[in-house]
Amino acid sequence: MKTEELTFSTFLRSPREVIDRLEYGDVILRRRGAPPLVVSLEYRAQGRDDGTALVARMLAEAAQDEDVRRVLMRTLRHAFAWMDLLPSHAQAEFLAEFLRIAEAAADVGTYAPVTQLVRTWEETAAIYADPELFEQMTQPLPGDAGSVPEPSAPTVP
């Protein structure tokens, strides 16, 4: 499958031509001053989501085996060099959380939680890398901050 890039104005001028190209692959529509759009056939998008969800579930299940966890840890450390700044217990926490969030994100078809998780752990590694900042961040807060209200679920309009 080939992905083709066209301008959004091409789509506006000749929508049928762009739709015909979907037979051969997805189309990226470049827009001036705005993020590009991806046009795809529904079955392709669903296939990608289903395949990603399947892989996430398989990895989560395979990670029950210690040897597989070691391979996954090595793979993640290769993909995210900053993991070497985390202590080993935090690396194990990251792997477990990464697998759990990847599986959940694949189930709902949105991968923003994975990106947020990686960003958060990268920031955590930066804190571990700076001894002064780590000391500061791990000290108890002075005084009593009072009670914290229980969080509530966001409302959906």
DSSP file (Angstrom, degrees, kcal/mol; ACC not computed):
  #  RESIDUE AA STRUCTURE BP1 BP2  ACC     N-H-->O    O-->H-N    N-H-->O    O-->H-N    TCO  KAPPA ALPHA  PHI   PSI    X-CA   Y-CA   Z-CA
    1    1 A M              0   0    0      0, 0.0     2,-0.4     0, 0.0    24,-0.2   0.000 360.0 360.0 360.0 132.0    0.0    0.0    0.0
    2    2 A K        -     0   0    0     22,-1.8     2,-0.5     2,-0.0    22,-0.0  -0.882 360.0-144.6-108.0 133.2    1.4    3.4   -1.0
    3    3 A T        -     0   0    0     -2,-0.4     2,-0.4    22,-0.2    24,-0.2  -0.851  19.0-160.3 -95.8 130.4    0.6    6.6    0.9
    4    4 A E  E     -a   27   0A   0     22,-2.4    24,-3.2    -2,-0.5     2,-0.5  -0.871   7.1-143.5-112.9 143.6    0.3    9.6   -1.4
    5    5 A E  E     +a   28   0A   0     -2,-0.4     2,-0.3    22,-0.2    24,-0.2  -0.913  27.1 162.1-108.2 130.3    0.6   13.2   -0.4
    6    6 A L  E     -a   29   0A   0     22,-3.0    24,-3.2    -2,-0.5     2,-0.2  -0.877  39.8 -99.1-134.6 167.0   -1.5   15.9   -2.1
    7    7 A T  E  >  -a   30   0A   0     -2,-0.3     4,-1.3    22,-0.2     3,-0.5  -0.584  27.6-122.9 -85.5 154.7   -2.5   19.4   -1.3
    8    8 A F  H  > S+     0   0    0     22,-2.6     4,-2.2     1,-0.2     5,-0.2   0.858 113.5  60.8 -63.6 -34.6   -5.9   20.1    0.3
    9    9 A S  H  > S+     0   0    0     21,-0.3     4,-2.3     1,-0.2    -1,-0.2   0.844  99.0  56.9 -63.5 -31.7   -6.7   22.4   -2.6
   10   10 A T  H  > S+     0   0    0     -3,-0.5     4,-2.9     2,-0.2    -1,-0.2   0.917 107.4  48.8 -61.9 -42.4   -6.3   19.4   -5.0
   11   11 A F  H  < S+     0   0    0     -4,-1.3    -2,-0.2     1,-0.2    -1,-0.2   0.907 111.1  49.4 -63.5 -41.4   -9.0   17.7   -3.0
   12   12 A L  H  < S+     0   0    0     -4,-2.2    -1,-0.2     1,-0.2    -2,-0.2   0.875 116.8  41.7 -66.6 -36.2  -11.2   20.7   -3.2
   13   13 A R  H  < S+     0   0    0     -4,-2.3    -2,-0.2     1,-0.2    -1,-0.2   0.886 134.3  15.5 -76.2 -39.9  -10.8   21.0   -6.9
   14   14 A S     X  +     0   0    0     -4,-2.9     4,-1.7    -5,-0.2     3,-0.3  -0.543  64.6 161.2-137.3  68.7  -11.0   17.3   -7.7
   15   15 A P  H  > S+     0   0    0      0, 0.0     4,-2.6     0, 0.0     5,-0.2   0.869  78.5  56.3 -60.8 -36.3  -12.5   15.2   -4.8
   16   16 A R  H  > S+     0   0    0      1,-0.2     4,-2.4     2,-0.2     5,-0.2   0.898 105.2  52.0 -62.8 -40.6  -13.3   12.3   -7.1
   17   17 A E  H  > S+     0   0    0     -3,-0.3     4,-1.3     2,-0.2    -1,-0.2   0.901 111.5  46.7 -62.1 -42.2   -9.7   12.0   -8.2
   18   18 A V  H  X S+     0   0    0     -4,-1.7     4,-0.6     2,-0.2     3,-0.3   0.925 112.2  49.9 -67.1 -44.0   -8.5   11.9   -4.6
   19   19 A I  H >< S+     0   0    0     -4,-2.6     3,-1.1     1,-0.2     4,-0.3   0.885 106.6  55.7 -63.3 -38.6  -11.1    9.4   -3.6
   20   20 A D  H >< S+     0   0    0     -4,-2.4     3,-1.4     1,-0.2    -1,-0.2   0.856 100.6  59.8 -61.2 -34.2  -10.2    7.2   -6.6
   21   21 A R  H >X S+     0   0    0     -4,-1.3     3,-1.6    -3,-0.3     4,-0.7   0.703  86.2  76.9 -68.7 -18.4   -6.6    7.1   -5.3
   22   22 A L  T << S+     0   0    0     -3,-1.1    -1,-0.3    -4,-0.6    19,-0.2   0.714  78.6  72.8 -65.1 -19.0   -7.7    5.6   -2.0
   23   23 A E  T <4 S+     0   0    0     -3,-1.4    -1,-0.3    -4,-0.3    -2,-0.2   0.818 105.2  37.5 -60.9 -29.7   -8.0    2.3   -3.9
   24   24 A Y  T <4 S-     0   0    0     -3,-1.6   -22,-1.8     1,-0.3     2,-0.3   0.542 130.8 -51.3-102.5 -10.5   -4.2    2.2   -3.9
   25   25 A G  S  < S-     0   0    0     -4,-0.7    -1,-0.3   -24,-0.2   -22,-0.2  -0.932  72.2 -47.4 159.5 178.0   -3.5    3.6   -0.4
   26   26 A D        -     0   0    0     -2,-0.3   -22,-2.4    -3,-0.1     2,-0.4  -0.289  46.4-138.4 -73.2 161.0   -4.1    6.4    2.0
   27   27 A V  E     -aB   4  39A   0     12,-2.5    12,-3.4   -24,-0.2     2,-0.6  -0.986   4.4-153.5-125.1 129.9   -3.9   10.0    1.1
   28   28 A I  E     -aB   5  38A   0    -24,-3.2   -22,-3.0    -2,-0.4     2,-0.7  -0.908  11.5-153.8-100.3 124.4   -2.3   12.8    3.2
   29   29 A L  E     -aB   6  37A   0      8,-3.3     8,-2.4    -2,-0.6     2,-0.3  -0.881   8.4-149.2-102.3 111.4   -3.8   16.2    2.4
   30   30 A R  E     -a    7   0A   0    -24,-3.2   -22,-2.6    -2,-0.7     2,-0.4  -0.632  14.4-165.8 -80.5 132.8   -1.3   19.0    3.2
   31   31 A R  E >   - B   0  34A   0      3,-0.6     3,-1.1    -2,-0.3     2,-0.4  -0.945  24.2-113.8-121.6 142.3   -2.9   22.2    4.3
   32   32 A R  T 3  S-     0   0    0     -2,-0.4   -25,-0.0     1,-0.2    -2,-0.0  -0.603  99.4  -2.2 -73.3 124.9   -1.3   25.6    4.5
   33   33 A G  T 3  S+     0   0    0     -2,-0.4    -1,-0.2     1,-0.2     0, 0.0   0.650 122.3  79.2  72.7  15.1   -1.1   26.8    8.1
   34   34 A A  E <  S-B   31   0A   0     -3,-1.1    -3,-0.6     0, 0.0    -1,-0.2  -0.982  89.4 -87.0-149.1 156.4   -2.8   23.7    9.5
   35   35 A P  E     -     0   0A   0      0, 0.0    -3,-0.0     0, 0.0     0, 0.0  -0.314  54.1-100.6 -62.7 148.5   -1.9   20.1   10.3
   36   36 A P  E     -     0   0A   0      0, 0.0     2,-0.4     0, 0.0    -6,-0.2  -0.269  32.0-131.4 -67.2 157.6   -2.2   17.6    7.4
   37   37 A L  E     -B   29   0A   0     -8,-2.4    -8,-3.3     2,-0.0     2,-0.5  -0.851   8.4-144.1-107.9 146.1   -5.3   15.4    7.1
   38   38 A V  E     -B   28   0A   0     -2,-0.4     2,-0.5   -10,-0.2   -10,-0.2  -0.958  11.1-163.5-110.8 126.3   -5.1   11.6    6.5
   39   39 A V  E     +B   27   0A   0    -12,-3.4   -12,-2.5    -2,-0.5     2,-0.3  -0.943  22.5 157.9-110.2 126.0   -7.8   10.2    4.3
   40   40 A S        -     0   0    0     -2,-0.5     2,-0.3   -14,-0.2   -14,-0.1  -0.951  46.0 -98.1-143.0 158.4   -8.2    6.4    4.5
   41   41 A L    >>  -     0   0    0     -2,-0.3     4,-1.9   -19,-0.2     3,-0.8  -0.610  38.2-121.6 -76.4 142.8  -10.7    3.7    3.8
   42   42 A E  H 3> S+     0   0    0     -2,-0.3     4,-2.9     1,-0.3     5,-0.2   0.865 109.7  56.1 -56.2 -41.8  -12.5    2.7    7.0
   43   43 A Y  H 3> S+     0   0    0      1,-0.2     4,-2.1     2,-0.2    -1,-0.3   0.840 107.2  50.5 -64.4 -31.5  -11.5   -1.0    6.8
   44   44 A R  H <> S+     0   0    0     -3,-0.8     4,-2.3     2,-0.2    -1,-0.2   0.937 112.0  46.0 -69.4 -45.7   -7.8    0.0    6.6
   45   45 A A  H  X S+     0   0    0     -4,-1.9     4,-2.4     1,-0.2    -2,-0.2   0.919 114.5  48.3 -62.1 -43.5   -8.1    2.2    9.7
   46   46 A Q  H  X S+     0   0    0     -4,-2.9     4,-3.0     1,-0.2     5,-0.2   0.894 109.6  53.0 -64.2 -39.5  -10.0   -0.5   11.5
   47   47 A G  H  X S+     0   0    0     -4,-2.1     4,-2.6    -5,-0.2    -1,-0.2   0.899 109.1  48.8 -62.4 -41.2   -7.4   -3.0   10.5
   48   48 A R  H  X S+     0   0    0     -4,-2.3     4,-2.6     2,-0.2     5,-0.2   0.939 113.8  46.4 -62.8 -46.5   -4.6   -0.9   11.9
   49   49 A D  H  X S+     0   0    0     -4,-2.4     4,-2.5     2,-0.2    -2,-0.2   0.929 114.5  46.9 -62.4 -45.3   -6.4   -0.4   15.1
   50   50 A D  H  X S+     0   0    0     -4,-3.0     4,-2.3     1,-0.2    -1,-0.2   0.915 113.6  48.6 -63.3 -42.7   -7.3   -4.1   15.4
   51   51 A G  H  X S+     0   0    0     -4,-2.6     4,-2.4    -5,-0.2    -2,-0.2   0.908 112.1  48.2 -64.2 -42.3   -3.7   -5.1   14.6
   52   52 A T  H  X S+     0   0    0     -4,-2.6     4,-2.6     2,-0.2    -2,-0.2   0.914 111.6  49.9 -64.7 -42.8   -2.3   -2.7   17.1
   53   53 A A  H  X S+     0   0    0     -4,-2.5     4,-2.4    53,-0.3    -2,-0.2   0.904 111.0  50.1 -62.2 -41.1   -4.7   -3.9   19.8
   54   54 A L  H  X S+     0   0    0     -4,-2.3     4,-2.6     2,-0.2    -2,-0.2   0.932 111.5  47.3 -63.0 -46.4   -3.7   -7.5   19.1
   55   55 A V  H  X S+     0   0    0     -4,-2.4     4,-2.8     1,-0.2     5,-0.2   0.914 111.4  51.4 -62.4 -42.4    0.0   -6.8   19.3
   56   56 A A  H  X S+     0   0    0     -4,-2.6     4,-2.4     1,-0.2    47,-0.2   0.920 112.2  46.2 -61.4 -43.6   -0.5   -4.8   22.6
   57   57 A R  H  X S+     0   0    0     -4,-2.4     4,-2.4     2,-0.2    -2,-0.2   0.906 112.6  50.2 -64.8 -41.2   -2.4   -7.7   24.1
   58   58 A M  H  X S+     0   0    0     -4,-2.6     4,-3.1     2,-0.2    -2,-0.2   0.919 111.8  47.6 -63.8 -43.2    0.1  -10.3   22.9
   59   59 A L  H  X S+     0   0    0     -4,-2.8     4,-2.1     2,-0.2    -2,-0.2   0.923 111.4  50.6 -63.8 -43.6    3.0   -8.2   24.4
   60   60 A A  H  < S+     0   0    0     -4,-2.4    -1,-0.2    -5,-0.2    -2,-0.2   0.912 115.4  42.8 -61.0 -41.9    1.2   -7.8   27.7
   61   61 A E  H >< S+     0   0    0     -4,-2.4     3,-1.6     1,-0.2    -2,-0.2   0.923 113.7  50.5 -70.0 -43.8    0.6  -11.5   27.9
   62   62 A A  H >< S+     0   0    0     -4,-3.1     3,-2.0     1,-0.3     6,-0.3   0.813  97.4  70.2 -63.9 -29.1    4.1  -12.5   26.7
   63   63 A A  T 3< S+     0   0    0     -4,-2.1    -1,-0.3     1,-0.3    -2,-0.2   0.551  77.0  80.5 -68.8  -5.5    5.6  -10.1   29.3
   64   64 A Q  T <  S+     0   0    0     -3,-1.6     2,-0.4    -4,-0.1    -1,-0.3   0.752  80.3  80.6 -67.9 -22.1    4.4  -12.6   32.0
   65   65 A D  S <> S-     0   0    0     -3,-2.0     4,-2.4    -4,-0.2     5,-0.2  -0.732  80.8-140.1 -87.9 130.8    7.5  -14.6   31.1
   66   66 A E  H  > S+     0   0    0     -2,-0.4     4,-2.0     1,-0.2     5,-0.1   0.873 101.6  52.4 -59.1 -41.2   10.7  -13.3   32.7
   67   67 A D  H  > S+     0   0    0      1,-0.2     4,-1.8     2,-0.2    -1,-0.2   0.907 110.6  47.7 -63.4 -41.0   12.8  -13.9   29.6
   68   68 A V  H  > S+     0   0    0     -6,-0.3     4,-3.0     1,-0.2     5,-0.2   0.907 108.5  54.9 -66.0 -41.1   10.4  -11.9   27.4
   69   69 A R  H  X S+     0   0    0     -4,-2.4     4,-2.6    -7,-0.2    -1,-0.2   0.894 106.5  51.8 -58.8 -39.3   10.4   -9.1   30.0
   70   70 A R  H  X S+     0   0    0     -4,-2.0     4,-2.3     2,-0.2    -1,-0.2   0.914 111.2  46.7 -63.2 -42.2   14.1   -8.9   29.7
   71   71 A V  H  X S+     0   0    0     -4,-1.8     4,-2.5     2,-0.2    -2,-0.2   0.928 113.3  48.4 -65.4 -44.6   13.9   -8.6   25.9
   72   72 A L  H  X S+     0   0    0     -4,-3.0     4,-2.7     2,-0.2    -2,-0.2   0.894 110.9  51.1 -62.8 -39.2   11.1   -6.0   26.1
   73   73 A M  H  X S+     0   0    0     -4,-2.6     4,-2.6    -5,-0.2    -1,-0.2   0.927 111.1  47.6 -63.3 -44.5   13.2   -4.0   28.7
   74   74 A R  H  X S+     0   0    0     -4,-2.3     4,-1.7     2,-0.2    -2,-0.2   0.897 112.2  50.5 -62.6 -40.3   16.2   -4.1   26.4
   75   75 A T  H  X S+     0   0    0     -4,-2.5     4,-2.2     2,-0.2    -2,-0.2   0.916 111.5  46.9 -64.8 -44.1   14.0   -3.0   23.5
   76   76 A L  H  X S+     0   0    0     -4,-2.7     4,-3.0     1,-0.2    -2,-0.2   0.902 110.0  52.9 -65.6 -40.0   12.6   -0.1   25.4
   77   77 A R  H  < S+     0   0    0     -4,-2.6    -1,-0.2     1,-0.2    -2,-0.2   0.846 110.0  49.6 -64.4 -31.5   16.0    1.0   26.6
   78   78 A H  H  < S+     0   0    0     -4,-1.7     3,-0.3    -5,-0.2    -1,-0.2   0.908 115.1  42.8 -69.9 -42.0   17.1    1.0   23.0
   79   79 A A  H  < S+     0   0    0     -4,-2.2     2,-0.5     1,-0.3    -2,-0.2   0.844 125.3  34.6 -72.2 -33.9   14.1    3.0   21.9
   80   80 A F    ><  -     0   0    0     -4,-3.0     3,-2.3    -5,-0.2    -1,-0.3  -0.814  65.1-176.3-126.5  89.0   14.3    5.4   24.9
   81   81 A A  G >  S+     0   0    0     -2,-0.5     3,-1.8    -3,-0.3     4,-0.2   0.790  79.2  72.0 -57.0 -29.5   18.0    6.0   25.9
   82   82 A W  G >  S+     0   0    0      1,-0.3     3,-1.9     2,-0.2     4,-0.3   0.672  76.5  81.0 -62.5 -15.9   16.8    8.1   28.8
   83   83 A M  G X  S+     0   0    0     -3,-2.3     3,-1.7     1,-0.3    -1,-0.3   0.807  78.1  69.2 -60.4 -27.6   15.7    4.9   30.6
   84   84 A D  G <  S+     0   0    0     -3,-1.8    -1,-0.3     1,-0.3    -2,-0.2   0.692  91.3  61.2 -64.8 -16.1   19.3    4.3   31.6
   85   85 A L  G <  S+     0   0    0     -3,-1.9    -1,-0.3    -4,-0.2    -2,-0.2   0.615  90.4  85.6 -83.3 -13.5   18.9    7.3   33.9
   86   86 A L  S <  S-     0   0    0     -3,-1.7    39,-0.1    -4,-0.3     5,-0.0  -0.639  87.6-112.0 -85.5 143.5   16.1    5.5   35.8
   87   87 A P    >>  -     0   0    0      0, 0.0     4,-2.1     0, 0.0     3,-0.6  -0.336  37.6-102.6 -65.6 160.6   16.9    3.1   38.7
   88   88 A S  H 3> S+     0   0    0      1,-0.3     4,-2.1     2,-0.2     5,-0.2   0.854 121.4  54.6 -59.0 -37.4   16.1   -0.5   37.9
   89   89 A H  H 3> S+     0   0    0      1,-0.2     4,-1.8     2,-0.2    -1,-0.3   0.886 110.1  47.7 -64.9 -35.5   12.9   -0.6   40.0
   90   90 A A  H <> S+     0   0    0     -3,-0.6     4,-2.6     2,-0.2    -2,-0.2   0.851 107.9  55.2 -72.2 -34.2   11.6    2.5   38.0
   91   91 A Q  H  X S+     0   0    0     -4,-2.1     4,-2.4     2,-0.2    -2,-0.2   0.917 108.9  48.0 -61.8 -42.3   12.6    0.8   34.7
   92   92 A A  H  X S+     0   0    0     -4,-2.1     4,-2.3     2,-0.2    -2,-0.2   0.889 111.2  50.7 -65.2 -39.0   10.4   -2.2   35.7
   93   93 A E  H  X S+     0   0    0     -4,-1.8     4,-2.7     2,-0.2     5,-0.2   0.913 109.6  51.0 -63.7 -42.4    7.6    0.1   36.7
   94   94 A F  H  X S+     0   0    0     -4,-2.6     4,-3.3     2,-0.2     5,-0.2   0.937 109.8  49.5 -61.4 -46.7    7.8    1.9   33.3
   95   95 A L  H  X S+     0   0    0     -4,-2.4     4,-2.5     2,-0.2     5,-0.2   0.940 113.3  46.1 -58.0 -48.4    7.7   -1.4   31.4
   96   96 A A  H  X S+     0   0    0     -4,-2.3     4,-2.1     1,-0.2    -1,-0.2   0.920 116.7  44.2 -62.3 -43.9    4.6   -2.6   33.3
   97   97 A E  H  X S+     0   0    0     -4,-2.7     4,-3.0     2,-0.2     5,-0.3   0.897 111.3  54.2 -68.4 -39.6    2.9    0.7   32.9
   98   98 A F  H  X S+     0   0    0     -4,-3.3     4,-2.6    -5,-0.2     5,-0.2   0.936 111.2  45.1 -59.1 -47.5    3.8    1.0   29.2
   99   99 A L  H  X S+     0   0    0     -4,-2.5     4,-2.0    -5,-0.2    -1,-0.2   0.911 114.9  48.0 -64.4 -42.1    2.3   -2.4   28.5
  100  100 A R  H  X S+     0   0    0     -4,-2.1     4,-2.2    -5,-0.2    -2,-0.2   0.931 116.1  42.5 -65.1 -46.5   -0.8   -1.7   30.5
  101  101 A I  H  X S+     0   0    0     -4,-3.0     4,-3.2     2,-0.2     5,-0.2   0.880 112.1  54.3 -70.1 -37.9   -1.4    1.7   28.9
  102  102 A A  H  X S+     0   0    0     -4,-2.6     4,-2.2    -5,-0.3    -1,-0.2   0.913 110.9  46.3 -61.9 -41.4   -0.6    0.5   25.4
  103  103 A E  H  X S+     0   0    0     -4,-2.0     4,-1.9   -47,-0.2    -2,-0.2   0.929 115.3  45.6 -66.8 -44.6   -3.1   -2.3   25.7
  104  104 A A  H  X S+     0   0    0     -4,-2.2     4,-1.5     2,-0.2    -2,-0.2   0.918 113.4  49.6 -64.9 -43.3   -5.8    0.1   27.1
  105  105 A A  H  X>S+     0   0    0     -4,-3.2     5,-1.7     1,-0.2     4,-1.2   0.897 109.8  51.2 -63.5 -40.4   -5.1    2.8   24.4
  106  106 A A  H  <5S+     0   0    0     -4,-2.2   -53,-0.3    -5,-0.2    -1,-0.2   0.878 105.6  56.9 -64.6 -36.8   -5.3    0.2   21.7
  107  107 A D  H  <5S+     0   0    0     -4,-1.9    -1,-0.2     1,-0.2    -2,-0.2   0.861 115.0  36.4 -63.0 -35.0   -8.6   -1.0   23.0
  108  108 A V  H  <5S-     0   0    0     -4,-1.5    -1,-0.2     2,-0.2    -2,-0.2   0.530 110.2-121.5 -97.8  -5.5  -10.1    2.5   22.7
  109  109 A G  T  <5S+     0   0    0     -4,-1.2     2,-0.4     1,-0.2    -3,-0.2   0.735  75.9 107.9  78.2  23.4   -8.2    3.4   19.5
  110  110 A T      < -     0   0    0     -5,-1.7    -2,-0.2    -6,-0.2    -1,-0.2  -0.993  44.0-171.3-134.7 130.3   -6.4    6.5   20.8
  111  111 A Y    >>  +     0   0    0     -2,-0.4     4,-1.7     1,-0.2     3,-0.7   0.349  60.1 101.7-105.2   5.7   -2.7    6.5   21.4
  112  112 A A  H 3> S+     0   0    0      1,-0.2     4,-2.6     2,-0.2     5,-0.2   0.862  77.8  60.2 -57.6 -36.8   -2.3    9.8   23.1
  113  113 A P  H 3> S+     0   0    0      0, 0.0     4,-2.3     0, 0.0    -1,-0.2   0.859 103.4  51.3 -61.7 -32.1   -2.1    8.1   26.5
  114  114 A V  H <> S+     0   0    0     -3,-0.7     4,-2.5     2,-0.2    -2,-0.2   0.928 110.4  48.2 -67.8 -44.3    1.0    6.2   25.4
  115  115 A T  H  X S+     0   0    0     -4,-1.7     4,-2.3     1,-0.2    -1,-0.2   0.917 112.8  48.4 -61.0 -43.7    2.6    9.4   24.2
  116  116 A Q  H  X S+     0   0    0     -4,-2.6     4,-2.5     2,-0.2    -1,-0.2   0.903 110.4  51.8 -64.1 -41.6    1.8   11.1   27.5
  117  117 A L  H  X S+     0   0    0     -4,-2.3     4,-2.4    -5,-0.2     5,-0.2   0.931 110.7  47.1 -60.4 -46.7    3.1    8.2   29.5
  118  118 A V  H  X S+     0   0    0     -4,-2.5     4,-2.3     1,-0.2    -2,-0.2   0.921 112.5  49.9 -62.3 -44.0    6.4    8.2   27.7
  119  119 A R  H  X S+     0   0    0     -4,-2.3     4,-2.1     1,-0.2    -1,-0.2   0.913 111.0  49.7 -61.1 -43.0    6.7   12.0   28.1
  120  120 A T  H  X S+     0   0    0     -4,-2.5     4,-1.9     1,-0.2    -2,-0.2   0.917 112.3  46.3 -63.5 -44.5    6.0   11.7   31.9
  121  121 A W  H  X S+     0   0    0     -4,-2.4     4,-2.3     2,-0.2    -1,-0.2   0.853 109.2  55.3 -68.7 -33.3    8.6    9.0   32.4
  122  122 A E  H  X S+     0   0    0     -4,-2.3     4,-1.8     2,-0.2    -1,-0.2   0.907 108.6  48.5 -63.9 -40.4   11.2   10.9   30.3
  123  123 A E  H  X S+     0   0    0     -4,-2.1     4,-1.6     2,-0.2    -2,-0.2   0.870 109.1  53.6 -65.8 -36.2   10.7   13.9   32.7
  124  124 A T  H  X S+     0   0    0     -4,-1.9     4,-2.3     1,-0.2    -2,-0.2   0.905 106.4  52.0 -63.2 -41.6   11.0   11.5   35.6
  125  125 A A  H  X S+     0   0    0     -4,-2.3     4,-1.9     1,-0.2    -1,-0.2   0.884 105.9  54.9 -61.8 -38.3   14.4   10.3   34.2
  126  126 A A  H  X S+     0   0    0     -4,-1.8     4,-0.7     2,-0.2    -1,-0.2   0.874 107.5  50.1 -63.8 -35.9   15.5   13.9   34.0
  127  127 A I  H >< S+     0   0    0     -4,-1.6     3,-0.9     1,-0.2     7,-0.5   0.925 109.9  49.5 -67.2 -44.4   14.7   14.3   37.7
  128  128 A Y  H 3< S+     0   0    0     -4,-2.3    -2,-0.2     1,-0.2    -1,-0.2   0.833 106.4  58.3 -61.6 -31.4   16.7   11.2   38.6
  129  129 A A  H 3< S+     0   0    0     -4,-1.9    -1,-0.2    -5,-0.2    -2,-0.2   0.698  98.8  63.0 -74.0 -18.9   19.6   12.5   36.5
  130  130 A D    <X  -     0   0    0     -3,-0.9     4,-3.0    -4,-0.7     5,-0.2  -0.884  68.3-164.9-110.6 101.0   19.9   15.7   38.5
  131  131 A P  H  > S+     0   0    0      0, 0.0     4,-2.4     0, 0.0     5,-0.2   0.855  89.2  49.1 -56.6 -38.8   20.8   14.9   42.1
  132  132 A E  H  > S+     0   0    0      2,-0.2     4,-2.3     1,-0.2     5,-0.2   0.934 114.2  44.7 -66.9 -44.7   19.9   18.3   43.5
  133  133 A L  H  > S+     0   0    0      2,-0.2     4,-2.8     1,-0.2    -1,-0.2   0.898 112.4  52.6 -65.3 -40.0   16.5   18.3   41.8
  134  134 A F  H  X S+     0   0    0     -4,-3.0     4,-1.4    -7,-0.5    -2,-0.2   0.926 110.1  48.4 -61.2 -44.4   15.9   14.7   42.9
  135  135 A E  H  < S+     0   0    0     -4,-2.4     4,-0.5    -5,-0.2     3,-0.3   0.930 113.8  46.9 -60.1 -46.2   16.7   15.7   46.5
  136  136 A Q  H >< S+     0   0    0     -4,-2.3     3,-0.8     1,-0.2    -2,-0.2   0.900 112.9  48.5 -63.4 -42.4   14.3   18.6   46.2
  137  137 A M  H 3< S+     0   0    0     -4,-2.8    -1,-0.2     1,-0.2    -2,-0.2   0.700 111.0  50.3 -74.8 -19.2   11.5   16.7   44.6
  138  138 A T  T 3< S+     0   0    0     -4,-1.4    -1,-0.2    -3,-0.3    -2,-0.2   0.402  85.5 104.6-102.3   2.9   11.7   13.8   47.1
  139  139 A Q  S <  S-     0   0    0     -3,-0.8     2,-0.0    -4,-0.5    -3,-0.0  -0.580  80.8-104.5 -79.2 144.8   11.5   15.9   50.3
  140  140 A P        -     0   0    0      0, 0.0    -1,-0.1     0, 0.0    -2,-0.1  -0.382  39.4-106.8 -64.5 148.3    8.3   16.0   52.2
  141  141 A L        -     0   0    0      1,-0.1     2,-0.1     2,-0.1     4,-0.1  -0.516  38.9-107.3 -73.8 143.3    6.3   19.2   51.7
  142  142 A P  S    S-     0   0    0      0, 0.0    -1,-0.1     0, 0.0    -3,-0.0  -0.424  76.2  -4.0 -73.0 147.2    6.3   21.5   54.8
  143  143 A G  S    S-     0   0    0     -2,-0.1     2,-0.6     1,-0.1    -2,-0.1  -0.055  98.8 -54.4  72.4-172.8    3.2   21.8   56.9
  144  144 A D        -     0   0    0      1,-0.1     3,-0.1     3,-0.0    -1,-0.1  -0.932  35.8-162.9-109.0 120.6   -0.2   20.3   56.3
  145  145 A A        -     0   0    0     -2,-0.6    -1,-0.1     1,-0.3     2,-0.1   0.482  41.2-127.3 -81.6  -1.5   -1.8   21.1   53.0
  146  146 A G        -     0   0    0      2,-0.1    -1,-0.3     0, 0.0     2,-0.1  -0.277  48.3 -28.7  83.8-174.5   -5.2   20.1   54.3
  147  147 A S        -     0   0    0     -3,-0.1    -3,-0.0    -2,-0.1     0, 0.0  -0.461  55.4-140.2 -79.9 150.9   -7.6   17.6   52.8
  148  148 A V        -     0   0    0     -2,-0.1    -2,-0.1     3,-0.0    -1,-0.0  -0.939  21.9-120.5-111.0 126.3   -7.7   16.9   49.1
  149  149 A P        -     0   0    0      0, 0.0     3,-0.1     0, 0.0     0, 0.0  -0.332  34.0-100.8 -66.2 148.0  -11.1   16.5   47.4
  150  150 A E        -     0   0    0      1,-0.1     2,-0.0    -2,-0.0     0, 0.0  -0.468  43.4-111.3 -66.7 134.9  -11.7   13.2   45.7
  151  151 A P        -     0   0    0      0, 0.0     2,-0.3     0, 0.0    -1,-0.1  -0.333  31.0-148.5 -67.9 150.8  -11.2   13.6   41.9
  152  152 A S        -     0   0    0     -3,-0.1     3,-0.1     1,-0.0     0, 0.0  -0.847  23.1 -97.6-117.3 157.2  -14.3   13.3   39.8
  153  153 A A        -     0   0    0     -2,-0.3     2,-0.0     1,-0.1    -1,-0.0  -0.421  47.4-101.8 -69.4 144.6  -14.7   12.0   36.3
  154  154 A P        -     0   0    0      0, 0.0     2,-0.3     0, 0.0    -1,-0.1  -0.371  36.6-117.1 -65.9 147.0  -14.7   14.6   33.6
  155  155 A T        -     0   0    0     -3,-0.1    -3,-0.0    -2,-0.0     0, 0.0  -0.670  20.2-143.2 -86.8 141.3  -18.1   15.4   32.2
  156  156 A V              0   0    0     -2,-0.3    -1,-0.0     1,-0.1     0, 0.0  -0.897 360.0 360.0-104.6 126.4  -18.8   14.7   28.6
  157  157 A P              0   0    0      0, 0.0    -1,-0.1     0, 0.0    -2,-0.0   0.526 360.0 360.0 -65.4 360.0  -21.0   17.3   26.8
